[in-house]
């Protein structure tokens, strides 16, 4: 295993196991956020784990509208638009302490933060926001999946 993979696995393990990292205040400003480098490393490690037949260590949620998700999304993400949160609870992990990463368009986008607040209200204790957003992710050539061809 390469050093970078070990460091990422260690970072995720610390995030998952340290109680202080899991405590959140009640206001949206207090949500934990992660940056592109950390999410990219997590996506790569998760992909390798799944290729090896192991379980995912976290779930990525795309809080944008379904049409945006279909055009392209962070590889491995599932679509649960913020407006559809309540009717999509069955798609969330049963384990309410599972790590959930949620994103939308950019730092000004409030959908991911509202989504995270709704998840916290449902008892999910470890929800983090990828605040750079999908356009930044895509523009920086990070792993993307498209469900349909986009006309040129």
N, C-alpha and C positions, 0 to 999 in steps of 0.2 A: 504494500500500500504506500502510495506517495505521501510525502510530508504534508502537502496541502490537504489531501483527503483526511488525514489524521487530524489536522487542525480544525477542519470544518466539522467533522464528527464530534470532536471534543467540544467545540463551540455549541453545537446543537444539544449535546448531552448536558452541558452546563445550563443552557436555557431551559431544558426540560426538567432538570433535577433541582435547581436552586430555588428554594421557596421565595427568596426576595425577588428573583426575576419574574416570578409568577404573580406577585401581588400588584394589583392595579387599583388606582384611585378611581373614583366614580365619574370624573369628567372626561370628555373626549380628548382634551389636551394632554391627558396623562396616559394615553395609549402608547404602548411600546411600538417603535417603528424600526424597520430594518432597511438597509440600503441595497443597491443593485449588486454590489460585490458579494455580500453575504447571501442574498437570495440566489444568485447564480451558483455559488458554491453548493448551497443546499440542494438546488435542483439537480445539479450534476451528480452529487453523492446519492440522492434519492433514486435517480435513474439507474445508477449502477447497482444499487441494492435491489431494485425491482428486477433488473436483468438477471441477478443472481438468485431470484426467487424469494427474496426477503420482503417483509412488509415495509410500506412507506413509513417514514418517521414523522411526517407532517402532511397536512392537506393544504393545497393552494386554492383559494376561492377568487374567482373573477366576479366582482360586484357590478360590472358594467352591464348594459342591456344585452340581451341574448344575441341580437344582430351583430354587435361589436365582437362578442366572443366568437361567433361563427366565422367572422372575417379572419381573425387571428387572436391568439391568446398565449400566455406563458405556458410553455410545455408542461403538461401534467396538471394544469388547473382544471377545475370544474366550474361550470357556470351556475351561480346562484345570484341573480341580480338583486340589488338591495331592495327594490320594490317587491320582489317575490320571496323575501326571506321567510316570512311566516308559513307560507305554503310549501316551503322546501326543507323544512326541518329534518325530514326523514333522510336527506342526503348527507347530513352532518354526522361526524363520528359519534358513536354511542358513548365513548369515553369523554366526559366533559372536561378532562384535564389534557386532552390531546392538543398538540400545537397546531394552530390554524393561522395561515398567512392569507391576508385578504388585500386585494388591490383594486384600483380603478384607473382613472386616466392620468392624473398628475397630482402634484402637491396641493393644488387648489381644489381638487375634486373631494367632495364630502361624502360620496357614496360609500367608500371603504370604511371611513370612520363611523358613519351611521350603522353600517352592517356590523362592524365590530362591537358597537354599543348594544345592538340587538342581541348579538351572540352572548355577550356578557350578561345581559338581562335574562337569558335562557340558562345561565349557569356555566357557560364555557369560560374557563379561568385563564386560558393561555392563548389569547388572540393577539396577533401582531399585525401591523399595517406596513405593507411595502409602499412607501409614500412617493417614490419616484414615478410610479405609474407605468402603464403599458407602453405608451408612445416612446418614453425614454428607454425602456427595456428593448423594444424593437429597434429603435434607432442606434442602439449600441450593440446590435448583432448578437443578442442573447437568444437562447433556445425558444423558438416560437412554433406553434402548431396552427395551421389553418384548416378549417373544416370544409371550405369551398374555395374554388378559384375566384380571385378578385379580378374583374375585368380591367384591362389596361387602357 
